Amino acid sequence: MQSGELGNWPVSTKITVQWGDLDALNHVNHTVFLTWMETARMIYFEKCRMLELWRPERIGPILAGIKADYKSPVKFPDTVTVETTISRLGNSSFDMEYRIMSEEQGGMLVATGTVFGVMCDYKTGKSTIIPDELRSRIFGVERSVKS
């Protein structure tokens, strides 16, 4: 793996803030940011076809941890852009980074996050090596243009 192969922010999606996303203090509830990160993560997984291993082999990703840092509150109405990248790829684990920007705040970064994922063999409940074919597809996504 060479420098620049990971961490290129290849996936970007816009999400409209919903009225129901707000909490009693009239800003987006902290848990909604995690859902936004999940949406971007699933787009990434679709692009690298990570879930193709699920049906034949019952192998797939599982979250081992999640971290979010909130920089500025988001209110309604707004649209956020969520970007994601795989920043580290280990033998059986990977890290995904997230950036969330607010259109109403001039594209300002309002939150960042990290997910710590593990490829899991769901038949045994244990971690498993990330297959070489999937690694190649991840590098391909990282080299692609934002979508």
BASEKOL-487224 format. One record per atom (N, C-alpha, C): residue in one letter; chain; z, x, y. Coordinates in steps of 0.05 Angstrom, whole numbers, plus 32768, in hexadecimal, padded with zeros to 4 digits. Layout:
REM BASEKOL-487224
@rest->a | kette->A | Z->Z | X->X | Y->Y
...
***
This chain:
REM BASEKOL-487224
@rest->m | kette->A | Z->8000 | X->8011 | Y->7FE9
@rest->m | kette->A | Z->8000 | X->8000 | Y->8000
@rest->m | kette->A | Z->8000 | X->8012 | Y->8019
@rest->q | kette->A | Z->7FEE | X->800D | Y->802B
@rest->q | kette->A | Z->7FEB | X->801C | Y->8043
@rest->q | kette->A | Z->7FF7 | X->800D | Y->805B
@rest->s | kette->A | Z->7FFE | X->801D | Y->806F
@rest->s | kette->A | Z->8009 | X->8011 | Y->8088
@rest->s | kette->A | Z->7FF4 | X->7FFD | Y->8093
@rest->g | kette->A | Z->7FFD | X->7FE7 | Y->809D
@rest->g | kette->A | Z->7FEB | X->7FD3 | Y->80A8
@rest->g | kette->A | Z->7FE0 | X->7FBE | Y->8094
@rest->e | kette->A | Z->7FE7 | X->7FC2 | Y->807A
@rest->e | kette->A | Z->7FDE | X->7FAF | Y->8067
@rest->e | kette->A | Z->7FEE | X->7F95 | Y->8067
@rest->l | kette->A | Z->8007 | X->7F97 | Y->8070
@rest->l | kette->A | Z->8019 | X->7F80 | Y->8072
@rest->l | kette->A | Z->8022 | X->7F7C | Y->808E
@rest->g | kette->A | Z->802C | X->7F65 | Y->8095
@rest->g | kette->A | Z->8037 | X->7F60 | Y->80AF
@rest->g | kette->A | Z->8023 | X->7F5B | Y->80C5
@rest->n | kette->A | Z->800C | X->7F4F | Y->80BD
@rest->n | kette->A | Z->7FF6 | X->7F4B | Y->80D0
@rest->n | kette->A | Z->7FF5 | X->7F2F | Y->80DC
@rest->w | kette->A | Z->8007 | X->7F1D | Y->80D5
@rest->w | kette->A | Z->8009 | X->7F02 | Y->80E0
@rest->w | kette->A | Z->7FEF | X->7EF2 | Y->80DC
@rest->p | kette->A | Z->7FE6 | X->7EF0 | Y->80C3
@rest->p | kette->A | Z->7FCC | X->7EE3 | Y->80BE
@rest->p | kette->A | Z->7FCC | X->7EC5 | Y->80BE
@rest->v | kette->A | Z->7FE3 | X->7EB8 | Y->80BD
@rest->v | kette->A | Z->7FE5 | X->7E9B | Y->80BC
@rest->v | kette->A | Z->7FF3 | X->7E91 | Y->80D5
@rest->s | kette->A | Z->7FE5 | X->7E7D | Y->80E2
@rest->s | kette->A | Z->7FF0 | X->7E71 | Y->80FA
@rest->s | kette->A | Z->7FEA | X->7E53 | Y->80F9
@rest->t | kette->A | Z->7FFE | X->7E43 | Y->80FE
@rest->t | kette->A | Z->7FFA | X->7E26 | Y->80FE
@rest->t | kette->A | Z->8009 | X->7E19 | Y->8116
@rest->k | kette->A | Z->7FFD | X->7E04 | Y->8121
@rest->k | kette->A | Z->8009 | X->7DF5 | Y->8137
@rest->k | kette->A | Z->8017 | X->7DDD | Y->812B
@rest->i | kette->A | Z->802F | X->7DD7 | Y->8135
@rest->i | kette->A | Z->803F | X->7DC1 | Y->812C
@rest->i | kette->A | Z->8049 | X->7DB1 | Y->8144
@rest->t | kette->A | Z->8044 | X->7D98 | Y->8144
@rest->t | kette->A | Z->804D | X->7D86 | Y->815A
@rest->t | kette->A | Z->806B | X->7D7F | Y->8156
@rest->v | kette->A | Z->807B | X->7D83 | Y->816B
@rest->v | kette->A | Z->8097 | X->7D7B | Y->816A
@rest->v | kette->A | Z->8098 | X->7D5D | Y->816A
@rest->q | kette->A | Z->80A8 | X->7D52 | Y->8157
@rest->q | kette->A | Z->80AC | X->7D35 | Y->8154
@rest->q | kette->A | Z->80C6 | X->7D2D | Y->8161
@rest->w | kette->A | Z->80C7 | X->7D15 | Y->816B
@rest->w | kette->A | Z->80DF | X->7D0A | Y->8177
@rest->w | kette->A | Z->80F7 | X->7D0C | Y->8164
@rest->g | kette->A | Z->80F1 | X->7D07 | Y->814A
@rest->g | kette->A | Z->8106 | X->7D08 | Y->8136
@rest->g | kette->A | Z->8110 | X->7D25 | Y->8130
@rest->d | kette->A | Z->8103 | X->7D39 | Y->813A
@rest->d | kette->A | Z->810C | X->7D55 | Y->8137
@rest->d | kette->A | Z->8124 | X->7D5C | Y->8148
@rest->l | kette->A | Z->8129 | X->7D4A | Y->815C
@rest->l | kette->A | Z->813E | X->7D50 | Y->8170
@rest->l | kette->A | Z->815A | X->7D4A | Y->8165
@rest->d | kette->A | Z->816D | X->7D58 | Y->816F
@rest->d | kette->A | Z->8189 | X->7D52 | Y->8168
@rest->d | kette->A | Z->8197 | X->7D43 | Y->817F
@rest->a | kette->A | Z->81B0 | X->7D3F | Y->817D
@rest->a | kette->A | Z->81BF | X->7D30 | Y->8191
@rest->a | kette->A | Z->81BF | X->7D3E | Y->81AC
@rest->l | kette->A | Z->81B9 | X->7D58 | Y->81AD
@rest->l | kette->A | Z->81B8 | X->7D67 | Y->81C7
@rest->l | kette->A | Z->819C | X->7D67 | Y->81D3
@rest->n | kette->A | Z->818A | X->7D58 | Y->81C6
@rest->n | kette->A | Z->816E | X->7D54 | Y->81D0
@rest->n | kette->A | Z->815D | X->7D6E | Y->81CE
@rest->h | kette->A | Z->8163 | X->7D7F | Y->81BB
@rest->h | kette->A | Z->8150 | X->7D95 | Y->81B5
@rest->h | kette->A | Z->814C | X->7D96 | Y->8196
@rest->v | kette->A | Z->8137 | X->7DA4 | Y->818E
@rest->v | kette->A | Z->8131 | X->7DA4 | Y->8171
@rest->v | kette->A | Z->8148 | X->7DB0 | Y->8161
@rest->n | kette->A | Z->8150 | X->7DA1 | Y->814D
@rest->n | kette->A | Z->8165 | X->7DAA | Y->813B
@rest->n | kette->A | Z->815E | X->7DC4 | Y->812D
@rest->h | kette->A | Z->8172 | X->7DD5 | Y->8129
@rest->h | kette->A | Z->816D | X->7DEF | Y->811D
@rest->h | kette->A | Z->8160 | X->7DEE | Y->8102
@rest->t | kette->A | Z->8165 | X->7DD9 | Y->80F2
@rest->t | kette->A | Z->8159 | X->7DD7 | Y->80D8
@rest->t | kette->A | Z->813B | X->7DD2 | Y->80D8
@rest->v | kette->A | Z->8131 | X->7DC6 | Y->80EE
@rest->v | kette->A | Z->8115 | X->7DC1 | Y->80F1
@rest->v | kette->A | Z->8105 | X->7DDB | Y->80F2
@rest->f | kette->A | Z->8110 | X->7DEF | Y->80FE
@rest->f | kette->A | Z->8103 | X->7E09 | Y->8100
@rest->f | kette->A | Z->80FE | X->7E14 | Y->80E3
@rest->l | kette->A | Z->8111 | X->7E0F | Y->80D1
@rest->l | kette->A | Z->810D | X->7E18 | Y->80B5
@rest->l | kette->A | Z->80F7 | X->7E09 | Y->80A8
@rest->t | kette->A | Z->80F4 | X->7DEF | Y->80AE
@rest->t | kette->A | Z->80DE | X->7DDF | Y->80A3
@rest->t | kette->A | Z->80C4 | X->7DE9 | Y->80AE
@rest->w | kette->A | Z->80C3 | X->7DF0 | Y->80C8
@rest->w | kette->A | Z->80AA | X->7DFB | Y->80D3
@rest->w | kette->A | Z->80A2 | X->7E15 | Y->80C4
@rest->m | kette->A | Z->80B6 | X->7E26 | Y->80BF
@rest->m | kette->A | Z->80B1 | X->7E3F | Y->80B0
@rest->m | kette->A | Z->80A7 | X->7E38 | Y->8094
@rest->e | kette->A | Z->80B2 | X->7E24 | Y->8087
@rest->e | kette->A | Z->80A9 | X->7E1C | Y->806D
@rest->e | kette->A | Z->808B | X->7E13 | Y->806E
@rest->t | kette->A | Z->8084 | X->7E04 | Y->8082
@rest->t | kette->A | Z->8068 | X->7DFB | Y->8085
@rest->t | kette->A | Z->8055 | X->7E13 | Y->8086
@rest->a | kette->A | Z->805C | X->7E26 | Y->8097
@rest->a | kette->A | Z->804B | X->7E3E | Y->8099
@rest->a | kette->A | Z->804B | X->7E4E | Y->807F
@rest->r | kette->A | Z->8061 | X->7E4F | Y->8071
@rest->r | kette->A | Z->8063 | X->7E5D | Y->8058
@rest->r | kette->A | Z->8051 | X->7E50 | Y->8043
@rest->m | kette->A | Z->8050 | X->7E36 | Y->8042
@rest->m | kette->A | Z->803F | X->7E29 | Y->802E
@rest->m | kette->A | Z->8021 | X->7E2D | Y->8035
@rest->i | kette->A | Z->801A | X->7E2E | Y->804E
@rest->i | kette->A | Z->7FFF | X->7E34 | Y->8056
@rest->i | kette->A | Z->7FF8 | X->7E50 | Y->804C
@rest->y | kette->A | Z->800A | X->7E63 | Y->804F
@rest->y | kette->A | Z->8006 | X->7E7F | Y->8046
@rest->y | kette->A | Z->8002 | X->7E7F | Y->8027
@rest->f | kette->A | Z->8015 | X->7E71 | Y->8019
@rest->f | kette->A | Z->8013 | X->7E70 | Y->7FFC
@rest->f | kette->A | Z->7FF8 | X->7E64 | Y->7FF3
@rest->e | kette->A | Z->7FEE | X->7E50 | Y->8001
@rest->e | kette->A | Z->7FD4 | X->7E44 | Y->7FFA
@rest->e | kette->A | Z->7FBE | X->7E59 | Y->7FFD
@rest->k | kette->A | Z->7FC0 | X->7E68 | Y->8014
@rest->k | kette->A | Z->7FAB | X->7E7C | Y->8019
@rest->k | kette->A | Z->7FAA | X->7E92 | Y->8004
@rest->c | kette->A | Z->7FC1 | X->7E9A | Y->7FFA
@rest->c | kette->A | Z->7FC1 | X->7EAF | Y->7FE6
@rest->c | kette->A | Z->7FC2 | X->7EA4 | Y->7FC9
@rest->r | kette->A | Z->7FC1 | X->7E8A | Y->7FC7
@rest->r | kette->A | Z->7FC1 | X->7E7B | Y->7FAE
@rest->r | kette->A | Z->7FDA | X->7E83 | Y->7F9D
@rest->m | kette->A | Z->7FF0 | X->7E86 | Y->7FAA
@rest->m | kette->A | Z->8009 | X->7E8F | Y->7F9C
@rest->m | kette->A | Z->8011 | X->7E7A | Y->7F87
@rest->l | kette->A | Z->800D | X->7E61 | Y->7F8C
@rest->l | kette->A | Z->8017 | X->7E4C | Y->7F7A
@rest->l | kette->A | Z->8005 | X->7E47 | Y->7F62
@rest->e | kette->A | Z->7FEE | X->7E55 | Y->7F60
@rest->e | kette->A | Z->7FDD | X->7E53 | Y->7F49
@rest->e | kette->A | Z->7FEA | X->7E5C | Y->7F2F
@rest->l | kette->A | Z->7FFF | X->7E6C | Y->7F31
@rest->l | kette->A | Z->800D | X->7E76 | Y->7F19
@rest->l | kette->A | Z->8020 | X->7E61 | Y->7F0E
@rest->w | kette->A | Z->8026 | X->7E4C | Y->7F1E
@rest->w | kette->A | Z->803A | X->7E39 | Y->7F16
@rest->w | kette->A | Z->8033 | X->7E2A | Y->7EFD
@rest->r | kette->A | Z->801B | X->7E1D | Y->7EFD
@rest->r | kette->A | Z->8014 | X->7E0C | Y->7EE7
@rest->r | kette->A | Z->8011 | X->7E1C | Y->7ECC
@rest->p | kette->A | Z->8001 | X->7E31 | Y->7ECC
@rest->p | kette->A | Z->7FFD | X->7E3D | Y->7EB2
@rest->p | kette->A | Z->8016 | X->7E4E | Y->7EA8
@rest->e | kette->A | Z->8024 | X->7E5A | Y->7EBB
@rest->e | kette->A | Z->8039 | X->7E6D | Y->7EB3
@rest->e | kette->A | Z->8055 | X->7E65 | Y->7EBC
@rest->r | kette->A | Z->8058 | X->7E51 | Y->7ECD
@rest->r | kette->A | Z->8072 | X->7E49 | Y->7ED9
@rest->r | kette->A | Z->807E | X->7E60 | Y->7EE8
@rest->i | kette->A | Z->806D | X->7E6F | Y->7EF6
@rest->i | kette->A | Z->8076 | X->7E85 | Y->7F08
@rest->i | kette->A | Z->8071 | X->7E7C | Y->7F24
@rest->g | kette->A | Z->8084 | X->7E80 | Y->7F36
@rest->g | kette->A | Z->8080 | X->7E79 | Y->7F52
@rest->g | kette->A | Z->8096 | X->7E85 | Y->7F63
@rest->p | kette->A | Z->8093 | X->7E81 | Y->7F7D
@rest->p | kette->A | Z->80A7 | X->7E8C | Y->7F90
@rest->p | kette->A | Z->80C0 | X->7E7B | Y->7F91
@rest->i | kette->A | Z->80D6 | X->7E89 | Y->7F97
@rest->i | kette->A | Z->80EF | X->7E7B | Y->7F9C
@rest->i | kette->A | Z->80FC | X->7E8A | Y->7FB3
@rest->l | kette->A | Z->810A | X->7E7B | Y->7FC5
@rest->l | kette->A | Z->8117 | X->7E88 | Y->7FDB
@rest->l | kette->A | Z->8132 | X->7E93 | Y->7FD3
@rest->a | kette->A | Z->8136 | X->7EAC | Y->7FDA
@rest->a | kette->A | Z->8150 | X->7EB9 | Y->7FD5
@rest->a | kette->A | Z->8161 | X->7EB9 | Y->7FEE
@rest->g | kette->A | Z->8154 | X->7EB6 | Y->8006
@rest->g | kette->A | Z->8163 | X->7EB6 | Y->801F
@rest->g | kette->A | Z->8151 | X->7EAE | Y->8036
@rest->i | kette->A | Z->815D | X->7EA5 | Y->804B
@rest->i | kette->A | Z->814E | X->7E9E | Y->8063
@rest->i | kette->A | Z->815F | X->7EA5 | Y->807B
@rest->k | kette->A | Z->8152 | X->7EAE | Y->8090
@rest->k | kette->A | Z->8160 | X->7EB5 | Y->80A9
@rest->k | kette->A | Z->814F | X->7EAB | Y->80C0
@rest->a | kette->A | Z->815C | X->7E9F | Y->80D4
@rest->a | kette->A | Z->814F | X->7E95 | Y->80EC
@rest->a | kette->A | Z->815E | X->7E9E | Y->8104
@rest->d | kette->A | Z->814F | X->7EA7 | Y->8119
@rest->d | kette->A | Z->815B | X->7EAF | Y->8132
@rest->d | kette->A | Z->814E | X->7E9D | Y->8148
@rest->y | kette->A | Z->815F | X->7E8E | Y->8156
@rest->y | kette->A | Z->8156 | X->7E7B | Y->816A
@rest->y | kette->A | Z->8158 | X->7E88 | Y->8185
@rest->k | kette->A | Z->8142 | X->7E88 | Y->8194
@rest->k | kette->A | Z->8140 | X->7E96 | Y->81AE
@rest->k | kette->A | Z->8142 | X->7E82 | Y->81C5
@rest->s | kette->A | Z->8137 | X->7E6A | Y->81C2
@rest->s | kette->A | Z->8135 | X->7E56 | Y->81D7
@rest->s | kette->A | Z->8133 | X->7E3B | Y->81CB
@rest->p | kette->A | Z->8140 | X->7E26 | Y->81D6
@rest->p | kette->A | Z->813E | X->7E0B | Y->81CB
@rest->p | kette->A | Z->8122 | X->7E00 | Y->81D0
@rest->v | kette->A | Z->811A | X->7DEF | Y->81BD
@rest->v | kette->A | Z->8100 | X->7DE1 | Y->81BF
@rest->v | kette->A | Z->8106 | X->7DC4 | Y->81C2
@rest->k | kette->A | Z->80F7 | X->7DB6 | Y->81D4
@rest->k | kette->A | Z->80FC | X->7D9A | Y->81D9
@rest->k | kette->A | Z->80E3 | X->7D8A | Y->81D4
@rest->f | kette->A | Z->80E5 | X->7D70 | Y->81D6
@rest->f | kette->A | Z->80CE | X->7D5E | Y->81D3
@rest->f | kette->A | Z->80C5 | X->7D56 | Y->81EF
@rest->p | kette->A | Z->80AB | X->7D55 | Y->81F4
@rest->p | kette->A | Z->8095 | X->7D5B | Y->81E2
@rest->p | kette->A | Z->808E | X->7D79 | Y->81E3
@rest->d | kette->A | Z->8084 | X->7D83 | Y->81CD
@rest->d | kette->A | Z->807B | X->7D9F | Y->81CC
@rest->d | kette->A | Z->806A | X->7DA3 | Y->81B3
@rest->t | kette->A | Z->805D | X->7DB8 | Y->81B2
@rest->t | kette->A | Z->804E | X->7DC1 | Y->819A
@rest->t | kette->A | Z->8056 | X->7DDE | Y->8196
@rest->v | kette->A | Z->805D | X->7DE5 | Y->817E
@rest->v | kette->A | Z->8064 | X->7E01 | Y->8178
@rest->v | kette->A | Z->804E | X->7E0D | Y->8167
@rest->t | kette->A | Z->804B | X->7E27 | Y->8169
@rest->t | kette->A | Z->803A | X->7E37 | Y->8158
@rest->t | kette->A | Z->804C | X->7E47 | Y->8146
@rest->v | kette->A | Z->8048 | X->7E45 | Y->812C
@rest->v | kette->A | Z->8058 | X->7E54 | Y->8118
@rest->v | kette->A | Z->8045 | X->7E68 | Y->810B
@rest->e | kette->A | Z->804C | X->7E81 | Y->810C
@rest->e | kette->A | Z->803D | X->7E97 | Y->80FF
@rest->e | kette->A | Z->804E | X->7EA3 | Y->80E9
@rest->t | kette->A | Z->8040 | X->7EAC | Y->80D4
@rest->t | kette->A | Z->804E | X->7EB9 | Y->80BE
@rest->t | kette->A | Z->803E | X->7ECF | Y->80B2
@rest->t | kette->A | Z->804D | X->7EE1 | Y->80A6
@rest->t | kette->A | Z->8041 | X->7EF9 | Y->8099
@rest->t | kette->A | Z->8054 | X->7F02 | Y->8083
@rest->i | kette->A | Z->8049 | X->7F0F | Y->806F
@rest->i | kette->A | Z->805A | X->7F1C | Y->805B
@rest->i | kette->A | Z->805D | X->7F39 | Y->8065
@rest->s | kette->A | Z->8076 | X->7F40 | Y->806A
@rest->s | kette->A | Z->807C | X->7F5A | Y->8076
@rest->s | kette->A | Z->8085 | X->7F6F | Y->8062
@rest->r | kette->A | Z->808D | X->7F66 | Y->804A
@rest->r | kette->A | Z->8095 | X->7F78 | Y->8035
@rest->r | kette->A | Z->808E | X->7F6C | Y->801A
@rest->l | kette->A | Z->8083 | X->7F7C | Y->8008
@rest->l | kette->A | Z->807C | X->7F73 | Y->7FEE
@rest->l | kette->A | Z->8088 | X->7F87 | Y->7FDA
@rest->g | kette->A | Z->809C | X->7F7E | Y->7FCB
@rest->g | kette->A | Z->80A9 | X->7F8F | Y->7FB7
@rest->g | kette->A | Z->809E | X->7F8A | Y->7F9C
@rest->n | kette->A | Z->80AC | X->7F92 | Y->7F87
@rest->n | kette->A | Z->80A3 | X->7F8E | Y->7F6B
@rest->n | kette->A | Z->80A3 | X->7F70 | Y->7F64
@rest->s | kette->A | Z->80B8 | X->7F62 | Y->7F6B
@rest->s | kette->A | Z->80BA | X->7F46 | Y->7F65
@rest->s | kette->A | Z->80C3 | X->7F36 | Y->7F7E
@rest->s | kette->A | Z->80C7 | X->7F43 | Y->7F94
@rest->s | kette->A | Z->80D1 | X->7F35 | Y->7FAC
@rest->s | kette->A | Z->80BE | X->7F3A | Y->7FC4
@rest->f | kette->A | Z->80C2 | X->7F29 | Y->7FD8
@rest->f | kette->A | Z->80B2 | X->7F2C | Y->7FF0
@rest->f | kette->A | Z->80C2 | X->7F21 | Y->8008
@rest->d | kette->A | Z->80BB | X->7F2B | Y->8020
@rest->d | kette->A | Z->80C7 | X->7F21 | Y->8039
@rest->d | kette->A | Z->80B0 | X->7F15 | Y->8049
@rest->m | kette->A | Z->80B6 | X->7EFE | Y->8055
@rest->m | kette->A | Z->80A3 | X->7EF1 | Y->8068
@rest->m | kette->A | Z->80B1 | X->7EEF | Y->8083
@rest->e | kette->A | Z->80A2 | X->7EF6 | Y->8097
@rest->e | kette->A | Z->80AC | X->7EF4 | Y->80B3
@rest->e | kette->A | Z->809F | X->7EDC | Y->80C1
@rest->y | kette->A | Z->80AD | X->7ED1 | Y->80D4
@rest->y | kette->A | Z->80A3 | X->7EBA | Y->80E3
@rest->y | kette->A | Z->80A7 | X->7EBE | Y->8101
@rest->r | kette->A | Z->8094 | X->7EB3 | Y->8110
@rest->r | kette->A | Z->8096 | X->7EB2 | Y->812E
@rest->r | kette->A | Z->808F | X->7E95 | Y->8135
@rest->i | kette->A | Z->80A0 | X->7E89 | Y->8146
@rest->i | kette->A | Z->809B | X->7E6E | Y->8150
@rest->i | kette->A | Z->809A | X->7E6F | Y->816E
@rest->m | kette->A | Z->8083 | X->7E65 | Y->8179
@rest->m | kette->A | Z->807F | X->7E65 | Y->8196
@rest->m | kette->A | Z->807C | X->7E48 | Y->81A0
@rest->s | kette->A | Z->8085 | X->7E43 | Y->81B8
@rest->s | kette->A | Z->8084 | X->7E29 | Y->81C5
@rest->s | kette->A | Z->806D | X->7E27 | Y->81D9
@rest->e | kette->A | Z->805C | X->7E13 | Y->81D7
@rest->e | kette->A | Z->8046 | X->7E0F | Y->81EB
@rest->e | kette->A | Z->8052 | X->7E07 | Y->8205
@rest->e | kette->A | Z->8066 | X->7DF5 | Y->8205
@rest->e | kette->A | Z->8072 | X->7DEB | Y->821E
@rest->e | kette->A | Z->8080 | X->7E02 | Y->822D
@rest->q | kette->A | Z->8088 | X->7E17 | Y->821F
@rest->q | kette->A | Z->8095 | X->7E2D | Y->822C
@rest->q | kette->A | Z->8082 | X->7E45 | Y->822F
@rest->g | kette->A | Z->8068 | X->7E3E | Y->8232
@rest->g | kette->A | Z->8054 | X->7E52 | Y->8237
@rest->g | kette->A | Z->804E | X->7E66 | Y->8221
@rest->g | kette->A | Z->8052 | X->7E5D | Y->8208
@rest->g | kette->A | Z->804E | X->7E6F | Y->81F1
@rest->g | kette->A | Z->8065 | X->7E81 | Y->81EB
@rest->m | kette->A | Z->807C | X->7E7C | Y->81F8
@rest->m | kette->A | Z->8093 | X->7E8D | Y->81F5
@rest->m | kette->A | Z->809D | X->7E8C | Y->81D8
@rest->l | kette->A | Z->80A6 | X->7EA2 | Y->81CE
@rest->l | kette->A | Z->80B3 | X->7EA4 | Y->81B3
@rest->l | kette->A | Z->80CD | X->7E96 | Y->81B4
@rest->v | kette->A | Z->80D1 | X->7E81 | Y->81A4
@rest->v | kette->A | Z->80E9 | X->7E71 | Y->81A4
@rest->v | kette->A | Z->80FA | X->7E76 | Y->818C
@rest->a | kette->A | Z->80EE | X->7E81 | Y->8177
@rest->a | kette->A | Z->80FE | X->7E87 | Y->815E
@rest->a | kette->A | Z->80EF | X->7E9B | Y->814D
@rest->t | kette->A | Z->80FE | X->7EAA | Y->813E
@rest->t | kette->A | Z->80F3 | X->7EBB | Y->8129
@rest->t | kette->A | Z->8102 | X->7EB6 | Y->810F
@rest->g | kette->A | Z->80F6 | X->7EBE | Y->80F9
@rest->g | kette->A | Z->8103 | X->7EBA | Y->80E0
@rest->g | kette->A | Z->80F9 | X->7ECD | Y->80CB
@rest->t | kette->A | Z->8109 | X->7ECE | Y->80B5
@rest->t | kette->A | Z->8102 | X->7EDE | Y->809E
@rest->t | kette->A | Z->810A | X->7ECE | Y->8085
@rest->v | kette->A | Z->80F8 | X->7ECF | Y->8072
@rest->v | kette->A | Z->80FE | X->7EC3 | Y->8058
@rest->v | kette->A | Z->80FC | X->7EDA | Y->8043
@rest->f | kette->A | Z->810F | X->7EDA | Y->8031
@rest->f | kette->A | Z->8110 | X->7EED | Y->801C
@rest->f | kette->A | Z->8109 | X->7EDE | Y->8002
@rest->g | kette->A | Z->80F2 | X->7EE4 | Y->7FF7
@rest->g | kette->A | Z->80E8 | X->7ED5 | Y->7FE0
@rest->g | kette->A | Z->80E7 | X->7EE6 | Y->7FC7
@rest->v | kette->A | Z->80E8 | X->7ED9 | Y->7FB0
@rest->v | kette->A | Z->80E6 | X->7EE7 | Y->7F96
@rest->v | kette->A | Z->80D3 | X->7ED7 | Y->7F85
@rest->m | kette->A | Z->80C2 | X->7EE5 | Y->7F76
@rest->m | kette->A | Z->80B1 | X->7ED8 | Y->7F62
@rest->m | kette->A | Z->80C3 | X->7ED3 | Y->7F4A
@rest->c | kette->A | Z->80C3 | X->7EBA | Y->7F41
@rest->c | kette->A | Z->80D5 | X->7EB2 | Y->7F2C
@rest->c | kette->A | Z->80C6 | X->7EA7 | Y->7F14
@rest->d | kette->A | Z->80CF | X->7EAE | Y->7EFC
@rest->d | kette->A | Z->80C5 | X->7EA2 | Y->7EE4
@rest->d | kette->A | Z->80D8 | X->7E8A | Y->7EDF
@rest->y | kette->A | Z->80CD | X->7E72 | Y->7EE5
@rest->y | kette->A | Z->80DE | X->7E5A | Y->7EE3
@rest->y | kette->A | Z->80E5 | X->7E52 | Y->7EC7
@rest->k | kette->A | Z->80D8 | X->7E5E | Y->7EB3
@rest->k | kette->A | Z->80E0 | X->7E59 | Y->7E97
@rest->k | kette->A | Z->80FA | X->7E67 | Y->7E90
@rest->t | kette->A | Z->80FD | X->7E7F | Y->7E9C
@rest->t | kette->A | Z->8115 | X->7E8F | Y->7E95
@rest->t | kette->A | Z->812A | X->7E8F | Y->7EAC
@rest->g | kette->A | Z->8120 | X->7E87 | Y->7EC4
@rest->g | kette->A | Z->8132 | X->7E87 | Y->7EDB
@rest->g | kette->A | Z->8137 | X->7EA3 | Y->7EE6
@rest->k | kette->A | Z->8126 | X->7EB6 | Y->7EDF
@rest->k | kette->A | Z->8129 | X->7ED2 | Y->7EE8
@rest->k | kette->A | Z->8112 | X->7EDA | Y->7EF9
@rest->s | kette->A | Z->8116 | X->7EEF | Y->7F09
@rest->s | kette->A | Z->8101 | X->7EFA | Y->7F19
@rest->s | kette->A | Z->80EB | X->7F06 | Y->7F07
@rest->t | kette->A | Z->80D3 | X->7F08 | Y->7F12
@rest->t | kette->A | Z->80BD | X->7F13 | Y->7F03
@rest->t | kette->A | Z->80AB | X->7F23 | Y->7F16
@rest->i | kette->A | Z->809D | X->7F36 | Y->7F0B
@rest->i | kette->A | Z->808B | X->7F48 | Y->7F1B
@rest->i | kette->A | Z->8076 | X->7F37 | Y->7F29
@rest->i | kette->A | Z->8070 | X->7F3D | Y->7F42
@rest->i | kette->A | Z->805A | X->7F31 | Y->7F50
@rest->i | kette->A | Z->8040 | X->7F3C | Y->7F44
@rest->p | kette->A | Z->802F | X->7F2A | Y->7F38
@rest->p | kette->A | Z->8017 | X->7F34 | Y->7F2B
@rest->p | kette->A | Z->8004 | X->7F42 | Y->7F3E
@rest->d | kette->A | Z->7FF6 | X->7F56 | Y->7F34
@rest->d | kette->A | Z->7FE3 | X->7F66 | Y->7F45
@rest->d | kette->A | Z->7FCE | X->7F55 | Y->7F52
@rest->e | kette->A | Z->7FC4 | X->7F40 | Y->7F44
@rest->e | kette->A | Z->7FB0 | X->7F2E | Y->7F4F
@rest->e | kette->A | Z->7FBB | X->7F20 | Y->7F68
@rest->l | kette->A | Z->7FD4 | X->7F17 | Y->7F67
@rest->l | kette->A | Z->7FE0 | X->7F09 | Y->7F7D
@rest->l | kette->A | Z->7FE5 | X->7F1D | Y->7F94
@rest->r | kette->A | Z->7FED | X->7F36 | Y->7F8E
@rest->r | kette->A | Z->7FF0 | X->7F4A | Y->7FA2
@rest->r | kette->A | Z->7FD6 | X->7F4E | Y->7FB1
@rest->s | kette->A | Z->7FC0 | X->7F50 | Y->7FA3
@rest->s | kette->A | Z->7FA6 | X->7F54 | Y->7FAF
@rest->s | kette->A | Z->7F9F | X->7F3D | Y->7FC2
@rest->r | kette->A | Z->7FA5 | X->7F24 | Y->7FB9
@rest->r | kette->A | Z->7FA0 | X->7F0D | Y->7FCA
@rest->r | kette->A | Z->7FB1 | X->7F0D | Y->7FE3
@rest->i | kette->A | Z->7FCA | X->7F16 | Y->7FE1
@rest->i | kette->A | Z->7FDC | X->7F18 | Y->7FF8
@rest->i | kette->A | Z->7FD1 | X->7F2C | Y->800C
@rest->f | kette->A | Z->7FC8 | X->7F43 | Y->8002
@rest->f | kette->A | Z->7FBC | X->7F57 | Y->8014
@rest->f | kette->A | Z->7FA3 | X->7F4C | Y->8021
@rest->g | kette->A | Z->7F94 | X->7F3C | Y->8012
@rest->g | kette->A | Z->7F7C | X->7F2F | Y->801D
@rest->g | kette->A | Z->7F83 | X->7F1C | Y->8034
@rest->v | kette->A | Z->7F98 | X->7F0D | Y->8030
@rest->v | kette->A | Z->7FA0 | X->7EFA | Y->8045
@rest->v | kette->A | Z->7FA9 | X->7F0A | Y->805E
@rest->e | kette->A | Z->7FB8 | X->7F1F | Y->8059
@rest->e | kette->A | Z->7FC2 | X->7F30 | Y->806F
@rest->e | kette->A | Z->7FAC | X->7F3D | Y->807F
@rest->r | kette->A | Z->7F95 | X->7F42 | Y->8072
@rest->r | kette->A | Z->7F7E | X->7F4D | Y->8080
@rest->r | kette->A | Z->7F6D | X->7F38 | Y->808D
@rest->s | kette->A | Z->7F72 | X->7F1F | Y->8088
@rest->s | kette->A | Z->7F61 | X->7F09 | Y->8092
@rest->s | kette->A | Z->7F67 | X->7F03 | Y->80AF
@rest->v | kette->A | Z->7F56 | X->7EF4 | Y->80BB
@rest->v | kette->A | Z->7F5A | X->7EEA | Y->80D7
@rest->v | kette->A | Z->7F6C | X->7ED3 | Y->80D6
@rest->k | kette->A | Z->7F7D | X->7ECF | Y->80EB
@rest->k | kette->A | Z->7F8F | X->7EB9 | Y->80ED
@rest->k | kette->A | Z->7F7F | X->7E9F | Y->80EA
@rest->s | kette->A | Z->7F8D | X->7E8C | Y->80DD
@rest->s | kette->A | Z->7F80 | X->7E71 | Y->80D9
@rest->s | kette->A | Z->7F90 | X->7E5C | Y->80E6
***
